[in-house]
Amino acid sequence: MTTPADDRREHDLLGDRDVPADAYYGVHTLRATENFPITGIPVGHHPELVVALACVKQAAAEANRELGLLDPGKAEAIVGACEDIRAGRLHEHFPVDVIQGGAGTSTNMNANEVIANRALERLGRPRGDYLHLHPLEDVNMGQSTNDVYPTAVKLALYTLVQHLREALGALATAFSAKAEEFADVVKMGRTQLQDAVPMTLGQEFGSYAVMVREDAERLTEAAALITEINLGGTAIGTGLNAHPRYAELACQRLREITQVPVSTAADLVEATQDAGSFVTLSGVLKRIAVKLSKICNDLRLLSSGPRVGLSEIGLPPVQAGSSIMPGKVNPVVPEVVNQVAFRVIGHDLTVTMAAEAGQLQLNAFEPVIAHSLFESLSHLTAACHTLADRCVAGITANTEHLRRGVEYSIGVITALNPHIGYTAATGIAAEALVTGRSVLSLVIARQLLTKAELAEILSPENLVRPVAPANR
């Protein structure tokens, strides 16, 4: 049987297959695309992972060349191919589905084949001419999927974590700007959705900034855990088929190539089977999602109305809200962030179950762990930027409405309690409920405090930094 001109014949464990002549991938990748028609999302959809794979393969080639195991000419061609991929080329030749059986073997094979065929071109040889440079003998020298794939995943995650940290910083800055803008806007705080005590709108938005910055700090801590790698452990962490100095050299080259502070795990057998760092990172992402969702719940509630809701703040109108109700505008940006949060929380459960399902010396489910974490990080990053730019930056305060709320709220009596006494405060609260009169007007009518004294007690400065009541 002859191979069509637009195909090339390749051989693997299962026999011969025709591979498209213009493909940089080979027979192993071809079979994987047939075996895993799961999500329709290829590995190339995650450029950070593709680049990380190229970084690992380049580090391996440089280490093996220095150890005298890899021909310098082959090493140079492999390094050049890896640099092409790191520059953003050939990513479309990573078609394997992100969720796959085999603990990531298909992804590693895909990388080996693309790098090998690009290296062959650099040597002036046709794609598929593996007698001159082989995907497994040369590109995969001293390696296994079980140390290459998790190392690449961690590198990719580290990059995505930095993007999320920047996005969280931008969101915190946006909230801080609103906290400063609203520093003098007095409002009622609430507990259990009931009137509590006065505060400023600036304090409310300042608390959101603190919440977001705290999450950025926790993310930094989690990122430190994923810099420990098992490269050099090969199949199960014993380093079989790798030079005794390979792990040290490959890690050193990887640090130089990526500028990521990676270090070799103290126990490579443990590191090859343990998915604990992924679980920790996922837990932090869930924490971020939960807190962002809570903040967005608040924004939707505070902006509810505009006439018969709380209507304390106004969210910027970004699109029409209804196909049937003219004039309706919905809080669509907080709503989309809520939905991202729900997705991230679901991904955390996936990561938890996949990490728990590992058996003996390997966890076979790292592909779904990786894809879940990649999606959580990228979606949270986009959500933070969207929330900051399309919502928080344009929020306005309904100042007069907030002031009237303080005046008529029964809760304001708590702020006056130290100045007029609990008994008098209780009587005023009861009368205000029955008559519908404001607490402040009743206090003035009973000559318990003057307008000037009330203004001082309820000033934004005293609500932010309360002063001790005067002796009575």
C-alpha positions as CSV (number, residue, x, y, z in Angstrom):
1,M,0.0,0.0,0.0
2,T,1.5,3.3,-1.0
3,T,1.3,6.4,1.1
4,P,-0.5,9.4,-0.5
5,A,1.8,12.3,-1.4
6,D,0.2,14.4,1.3
7,D,0.9,11.8,4.0
8,R,4.0,10.3,5.5
9,R,4.3,6.8,7.1
10,E,5.2,6.5,10.7
11,H,5.6,3.4,13.0
12,D,4.9,2.8,16.7
13,L,4.2,0.0,19.0
14,L,0.8,-0.8,17.4
15,G,2.0,-0.6,13.8
16,D,2.1,1.8,10.9
17,R,0.0,4.9,10.4
18,D,-0.2,7.7,7.8
19,V,0.4,11.1,9.3
20,P,-0.3,14.3,7.4
21,A,2.9,15.3,5.6
22,D,2.7,18.9,6.8
23,A,2.1,18.0,10.5
24,Y,4.9,18.5,13.0
25,Y,3.3,15.9,15.3
26,G,3.6,12.2,14.7
27,V,2.0,8.8,15.1
28,H,1.6,8.9,18.9
29,T,-0.1,12.3,18.7
30,L,-2.4,11.0,15.9
31,R,-3.5,8.1,17.9
32,A,-4.2,10.3,21.0
33,T,-6.4,12.6,19.0
34,E,-8.5,9.6,18.0
35,N,-8.6,8.1,21.4
36,F,-9.6,11.3,23.4
37,P,-12.4,13.2,21.7
38,I,-13.5,14.5,25.0
39,T,-13.6,18.3,25.5
40,G,-12.7,19.5,22.0
41,I,-10.0,21.7,23.7
42,P,-6.5,21.0,22.5
43,V,-3.4,21.3,24.6
44,G,-2.4,24.2,22.3
45,H,-5.3,26.1,23.9
46,H,-3.1,26.5,26.9
47,P,-0.1,28.4,25.5
48,E,1.6,28.6,28.9
49,L,1.7,24.7,29.0
50,V,3.1,24.4,25.5
51,V,5.8,27.0,26.3
52,A,6.6,25.2,29.6
53,L,7.0,21.9,27.8
54,A,9.4,23.5,25.4
55,C,11.4,25.0,28.4
56,V,11.6,21.5,30.0
57,K,12.8,19.9,26.8
58,Q,15.3,22.6,26.2
59,A,16.7,22.3,29.7
60,A,16.9,18.5,29.2
61,A,18.8,18.8,25.9
62,E,21.3,21.3,27.4
63,A,21.9,19.1,30.4
64,N,22.3,16.0,28.3
65,R,24.7,17.8,26.0
66,E,26.8,19.0,28.9
67,L,26.9,15.4,30.3
68,G,28.2,14.2,26.9
69,L,25.1,12.1,26.3
70,L,23.5,14.1,23.4
71,D,25.3,14.9,20.2
72,P,26.0,18.7,20.1
73,G,24.5,19.1,16.7
74,K,21.3,17.4,17.7
75,A,21.2,19.3,20.9
76,E,21.5,22.6,19.1
77,A,18.7,21.7,16.7
78,I,16.5,20.6,19.6
79,V,17.2,23.8,21.5
80,G,16.4,25.9,18.4
81,A,13.1,24.0,18.0
82,C,12.2,24.7,21.6
83,E,13.0,28.4,21.2
84,D,10.7,28.5,18.2
85,I,7.9,27.1,20.4
86,R,8.7,29.4,23.2
87,A,8.4,32.3,20.8
88,G,4.8,31.2,20.0
89,R,5.3,29.2,16.9
90,L,3.9,25.7,16.2
91,H,1.3,25.7,19.0
92,E,-1.4,24.6,16.5
93,H,0.5,21.3,16.2
94,F,-0.5,20.4,19.8
95,P,-4.0,18.9,19.0
96,V,-4.2,16.3,21.8
97,D,-7.3,16.9,24.1
98,V,-6.5,18.5,27.4
99,I,-8.2,15.7,29.2
100,Q,-6.6,12.4,28.3
101,G,-5.8,9.0,29.8
102,G,-2.1,8.1,30.4
103,A,-1.1,10.7,33.1
104,G,-0.1,13.1,30.3
105,T,1.9,10.7,28.2
106,S,0.1,11.9,25.0
107,T,1.0,15.5,25.8
108,N,4.6,14.5,26.3
109,M,4.7,12.5,23.1
110,N,3.1,15.4,21.3
111,A,5.9,17.7,22.5
112,N,8.6,15.2,21.6
113,E,7.3,14.8,18.1
114,V,6.8,18.5,17.3
115,I,10.3,19.4,18.7
116,A,11.9,16.5,16.8
117,N,10.4,17.4,13.5
118,R,11.2,21.0,13.8
119,A,14.7,20.1,14.8
120,L,15.0,17.8,11.8
121,E,14.1,20.8,9.6
122,R,16.8,22.8,11.2
123,L,19.2,20.0,10.3
124,G,18.0,20.0,6.7
125,R,16.1,16.8,7.0
126,P,12.5,16.0,6.2
127,R,9.9,15.6,8.9
128,G,9.6,12.0,10.1
129,D,13.3,11.2,9.3
130,Y,13.7,9.9,12.8
131,L,16.9,7.9,12.0
132,H,18.7,11.2,12.2
133,L,16.9,12.7,15.3
134,H,14.4,10.7,17.2
135,P,11.5,12.0,19.4
136,L,12.1,9.4,22.1
137,E,15.8,8.6,21.9
138,D,17.0,12.2,21.6
139,V,14.3,14.7,22.6
140,N,13.0,12.6,25.5
141,M,16.5,11.5,26.6
142,G,16.7,10.9,30.4
143,Q,13.0,11.7,30.8
144,S,9.6,10.3,31.5
145,T,6.2,11.7,31.1
146,N,6.0,11.4,34.9
147,D,8.6,14.0,35.6
148,V,8.3,16.1,32.4
149,Y,4.5,16.7,32.5
150,P,4.1,17.7,36.2
151,T,7.2,20.0,35.9
152,A,5.7,21.7,32.8
153,V,2.3,22.0,34.5
154,K,3.9,23.7,37.5
155,L,5.8,26.1,35.3
156,A,2.6,27.0,33.4
157,L,0.7,27.4,36.7
158,Y,3.5,29.7,38.0
159,T,3.1,32.0,35.0
160,L,-0.7,32.1,35.3
161,V,-0.5,32.8,39.1
162,Q,1.6,35.9,38.3
163,H,-1.2,37.1,36.0
164,L,-3.8,36.5,38.6
165,R,-1.8,38.3,41.2
166,E,-1.5,41.4,38.9
167,A,-5.3,41.2,38.3
168,L,-6.0,41.0,42.0
169,G,-3.7,44.0,42.6
170,A,-5.6,46.0,40.0
171,L,-8.9,45.1,41.5
172,A,-7.7,46.0,45.0
173,T,-6.5,49.4,43.7
174,A,-9.9,50.0,42.1
175,F,-11.6,49.4,45.4
176,S,-9.1,51.5,47.3
177,A,-9.8,54.4,45.0
178,K,-13.5,54.1,45.7
179,A,-12.8,53.9,49.4
180,E,-11.0,57.2,49.2
181,E,-13.7,58.8,47.0
182,F,-16.5,57.7,49.4
183,A,-14.6,58.4,52.7
184,D,-17.1,61.1,53.8
185,V,-20.3,59.3,52.7
186,V,-22.1,58.2,55.8
187,K,-24.4,55.2,55.6
188,M,-25.9,52.4,57.7
189,G,-24.1,49.2,58.1
190,R,-26.1,46.0,58.3
191,T,-25.9,42.6,60.0
192,Q,-28.3,39.8,59.1
193,L,-29.6,42.3,56.5
194,Q,-31.0,44.4,59.4
195,D,-29.9,48.0,60.3
196,A,-26.8,47.8,62.5
197,V,-24.7,50.9,63.1
198,P,-23.5,53.8,61.0
199,M,-20.3,53.6,59.0
200,T,-18.9,55.2,55.8
201,L,-19.2,53.9,52.3
202,G,-15.5,54.3,52.2
203,Q,-15.1,51.8,55.0
204,E,-17.3,49.4,53.1
205,F,-15.2,49.6,49.9
206,G,-11.9,49.7,51.9
207,S,-12.8,46.3,53.4
208,Y,-13.2,44.9,49.9
209,A,-9.7,46.2,49.0
210,V,-8.2,44.5,52.1
211,M,-10.1,41.2,51.3
212,V,-8.6,41.1,47.7
213,R,-5.1,42.0,48.9
214,E,-5.2,39.2,51.5
215,D,-6.0,36.8,48.7
216,A,-3.1,38.0,46.7
217,E,-0.8,37.2,49.6
218,R,-2.2,33.7,50.0
219,L,-1.7,33.1,46.3
220,T,2.0,34.1,46.6
221,E,2.3,31.5,49.4
222,A,0.7,28.8,47.3
223,A,2.9,29.7,44.3
224,A,6.0,28.9,46.3
225,L,4.9,25.3,46.7
226,I,4.7,24.7,43.0
227,T,8.3,25.6,42.4
228,E,9.4,22.3,43.8
229,I,9.8,19.9,40.8
230,N,10.5,16.2,40.2
231,L,12.4,16.6,36.9
232,G,15.1,13.9,36.8
233,G,13.0,11.4,38.7
234,T,11.9,9.7,35.4
235,A,9.2,7.1,35.8
236,I,8.6,6.8,39.5
237,G,11.2,9.0,41.1
238,T,14.2,6.7,41.2
239,G,15.9,8.4,38.3
240,L,16.2,5.2,36.2
241,N,17.8,5.8,32.8
242,A,19.0,9.3,33.7
243,H,22.6,10.4,34.5
244,P,23.3,10.8,38.2
245,R,23.9,14.5,37.6
246,Y,21.0,15.0,35.2
247,A,18.4,16.2,37.8
248,E,20.7,18.8,39.2
249,L,21.8,20.1,35.8
250,A,18.4,20.1,34.2
251,C,16.9,22.0,37.1
252,Q,19.7,24.6,36.9
253,R,19.1,25.0,33.2
254,L,15.4,25.3,33.7
255,R,15.9,28.1,36.3
256,E,18.1,30.0,33.8
257,I,15.6,29.5,30.9
258,T,12.5,30.4,32.7
259,Q,13.7,32.7,35.5
260,V,11.4,30.7,37.8
261,P,13.0,29.7,41.1
262,V,12.4,26.0,40.7
263,S,14.2,23.5,42.9
264,T,14.5,19.7,42.9
265,A,12.4,17.9,45.5
266,A,14.3,16.3,48.3
267,D,12.5,13.0,47.7
268,L,11.7,12.4,44.0
269,V,9.7,9.3,44.7
270,E,7.4,11.3,47.0
271,A,7.3,14.2,44.6
272,T,6.3,12.0,41.7
273,Q,3.1,10.7,43.4
274,D,2.1,13.6,45.6
275,A,-0.4,16.2,44.2
276,G,-0.6,18.2,47.4
277,S,0.7,21.4,45.9
278,F,-2.0,21.3,43.3
279,V,-4.6,20.8,46.1
280,T,-3.3,23.8,48.0
281,L,-3.3,26.0,45.0
282,S,-6.8,25.0,44.1
283,G,-7.9,25.7,47.7
284,V,-6.5,29.2,47.5
285,L,-8.3,29.8,44.1
286,K,-11.5,28.6,45.7
287,R,-11.0,31.0,48.6
288,I,-10.5,33.8,46.1
289,A,-13.6,32.8,44.2
290,V,-15.7,32.6,47.3
291,K,-14.7,36.1,48.5
292,L,-15.1,37.7,45.0
293,S,-18.5,36.2,44.8
294,K,-19.5,37.5,48.2
295,I,-18.3,41.0,47.2
296,C,-20.3,40.8,44.0
297,N,-23.4,39.7,46.0
298,D,-22.9,42.9,48.0
299,L,-22.6,45.1,44.9
300,R,-25.8,43.6,43.4
301,L,-27.7,44.1,46.7
302,L,-26.4,47.6,47.4
303,S,-27.3,48.7,43.8
304,S,-30.7,47.0,43.8
305,G,-33.6,49.1,42.6
306,P,-33.2,51.7,41.3
307,R,-36.4,52.9,43.0
308,V,-37.6,50.2,45.3
309,G,-34.4,48.4,46.3
310,L,-31.5,49.5,48.5
311,S,-30.2,51.8,45.8
312,E,-27.3,52.9,47.9
313,I,-24.8,52.8,45.0
314,G,-25.1,52.9,41.3
315,L,-23.3,50.5,39.0
316,P,-22.2,51.8,35.6
317,P,-24.8,50.8,33.0
318,V,-23.0,48.6,30.4
319,Q,-25.8,47.1,28.4
320,A,-29.6,47.0,28.1
321,G,-31.1,44.6,30.7
322,S,-34.2,43.2,29.1
323,S,-35.9,42.4,25.8
324,I,-39.3,43.1,27.3
325,M,-38.8,45.6,30.1
326,P,-37.8,49.0,28.7
327,G,-35.2,50.9,30.7
328,K,-34.1,48.0,32.8
329,V,-30.4,47.7,33.5
330,N,-29.0,44.6,35.2
331,P,-25.8,44.2,37.3
332,V,-24.3,41.9,34.6
333,V,-20.6,42.3,35.5
334,P,-21.0,41.2,39.1
335,E,-23.3,38.4,37.8
336,V,-20.6,37.1,35.5
337,V,-18.0,37.2,38.3
338,N,-20.4,35.1,40.4
339,Q,-20.6,32.5,37.6
340,V,-16.8,32.4,37.3
341,A,-16.7,31.8,41.1
342,F,-19.2,28.9,40.8
343,R,-17.0,27.4,38.1
344,V,-13.8,27.7,40.1
345,I,-15.5,26.1,43.2
346,G,-16.5,23.2,41.0
347,H,-12.9,22.9,39.6
348,D,-11.7,22.7,43.2
349,L,-13.8,19.6,43.8
350,T,-12.4,18.1,40.6
351,V,-8.9,18.7,41.7
352,T,-9.6,17.3,45.1
353,M,-11.1,14.1,43.7
354,A,-8.3,13.7,41.1
355,A,-5.6,14.2,43.7
356,E,-7.2,11.7,46.0
357,A,-7.5,9.1,43.2
358,G,-3.7,8.7,42.8
359,Q,-2.4,5.2,43.4
360,L,1.0,4.0,44.5
361,Q,3.9,5.8,42.7
362,L,1.9,8.0,40.3
363,N,-1.2,10.1,39.9
364,A,-2.7,9.3,36.5
365,F,-5.2,12.1,36.7
366,E,-2.9,15.2,36.5
367,P,-4.3,16.2,33.1
368,V,-7.7,17.0,34.6
369,I,-6.0,18.7,37.5
370,A,-4.0,20.8,35.2
371,H,-6.9,21.8,32.9
372,S,-9.0,22.6,36.0
373,L,-6.3,24.9,37.5
374,F,-5.5,26.5,34.2
375,E,-9.2,27.4,33.7
376,S,-9.6,28.6,37.2
377,L,-6.6,30.9,37.0
378,S,-7.4,32.3,33.6
379,H,-11.1,32.8,34.4
380,L,-10.4,34.5,37.7
381,T,-7.8,36.8,36.1
382,A,-10.3,37.9,33.4
383,A,-13.0,38.3,36.0
384,C,-10.9,40.5,38.2
385,H,-9.9,42.8,35.3
386,T,-13.6,42.9,34.1
387,L,-14.9,43.7,37.6
388,A,-12.3,46.5,38.1
389,D,-12.6,48.1,34.7
390,R,-16.2,47.6,33.8
391,C,-17.8,47.9,37.2
392,V,-15.9,49.2,40.2
393,A,-14.3,52.1,38.4
394,G,-17.7,53.5,37.5
395,I,-19.6,53.0,40.8
396,T,-21.3,56.1,42.2
397,A,-22.8,56.8,45.6
398,N,-26.4,57.9,46.2
399,T,-25.2,60.2,48.9
400,E,-28.5,61.9,49.8
401,H,-30.4,58.6,49.9
402,L,-27.7,57.2,52.2
403,R,-27.8,60.2,54.5
404,R,-31.6,60.0,54.9
405,G,-31.2,56.3,55.6
406,V,-29.0,57.1,58.6
407,E,-31.4,59.7,59.9
408,Y,-34.4,57.4,59.8
409,S,-32.7,54.2,60.7
410,I,-33.4,52.8,64.2
411,G,-29.9,51.5,64.1
412,V,-28.4,54.9,64.5
413,I,-29.4,54.9,68.1
414,T,-26.5,52.5,68.8
415,A,-24.1,55.3,68.0
416,L,-25.9,57.6,70.3
417,N,-26.2,55.1,73.2
418,P,-22.9,56.1,74.9
419,H,-24.0,59.8,74.8
420,I,-27.6,59.6,76.0
421,G,-27.7,56.3,78.0
422,Y,-29.3,52.9,77.2
423,T,-32.7,53.7,78.9
424,A,-33.2,56.9,76.9
425,A,-32.0,55.3,73.7
426,T,-34.4,52.4,74.1
427,G,-37.4,54.8,74.6
428,I,-36.4,56.8,71.5
429,A,-36.1,53.6,69.4
430,A,-39.5,52.4,70.5
431,E,-41.1,55.8,69.8
432,A,-39.4,56.1,66.4
433,L,-40.8,52.7,65.4
434,V,-44.4,53.6,66.4
435,T,-44.5,57.2,65.1
436,G,-42.3,56.9,62.0
437,R,-40.3,59.9,63.1
438,S,-36.5,59.9,62.8
439,V,-34.3,59.0,65.7
440,L,-32.3,62.3,65.3
441,S,-35.5,64.5,65.4
442,L,-36.6,62.8,68.6
443,V,-33.2,63.2,70.3
444,I,-33.3,66.9,69.5
445,A,-37.0,67.2,70.6
446,R,-36.1,65.7,74.0
447,Q,-33.1,68.0,74.2
448,L,-30.8,65.1,74.8
449,L,-28.3,66.3,72.2
450,T,-28.0,69.4,70.0
451,K,-27.7,69.4,66.2
452,A,-24.1,70.3,66.5
453,E,-23.4,67.4,68.9
454,L,-25.2,64.9,66.6
455,A,-23.2,66.1,63.6
456,E,-20.0,65.6,65.6
457,I,-21.0,62.1,66.8
458,L,-22.0,61.0,63.3
459,S,-19.2,62.7,61.4
460,P,-17.3,60.4,59.1
461,E,-14.1,61.0,61.1
462,N,-15.7,59.7,64.3
463,L,-17.3,56.8,62.5
464,V,-13.9,55.7,61.1
465,R,-12.0,56.4,64.3
466,P,-14.6,56.6,67.2
467,V,-13.8,58.9,70.1
468,A,-14.7,58.2,73.7
469,P,-18.0,59.7,74.9
470,A,-17.9,62.7,77.2
471,N,-18.5,62.2,80.9
472,R,-22.2,62.6,81.6
